[in-house]
């Protein structure tokens, strides 16, 4: 096990779409680590279906949201496919940061962290608890509400709200 101080972490996710809960985790992660890369997973088969937005659209929405929400402009946003541990190794990142909302998140993320540890023993997993105001927010809930034409502006950054309205109006 390495005793090096971790200076670069990856915040991975599908971000379909990015929510204010995601932005909160990214902001808080940047307070803890000097270098943060948001890794947007292709995840074409997440839960047996495709994503609402393309990989390129999701990367673009996060980049815009980082600016709109006043996050430090040194946060990098990159798409990735394949194994997260390989992506982290390519970047030289020493840790993965995941947000947790509930026990069900913990159980799933613990399994992922254990697998990542097996595949890459020096890659640390760090969990950031959700802020109480975002504990109920998920991308799937946002998509469901938006698909019914309801207002999601209190759940997502303004650029994402606009993109969701455009997306579901076209359907």
NORZIMO-V625055 format. One record per helix or strand of 3 or more residues. SS is the DSSP state (a for helix, b for strand). FROM is the first residue (numbers start at 0). TO is the last residue. If there is no record, write none. Layout:
SS,FROM,TO ; SS,FROM,TO
//
This chain:
b,7,12 ; a,19,31 ; b,34,40 ; a,45,47 ; a,54,67 ; b,75,79 ; a,83,90 ; b,94,99 ; a,102,118 ; b,123,128 ; a,131,133 ; a,138,146 ; a,157,168
//
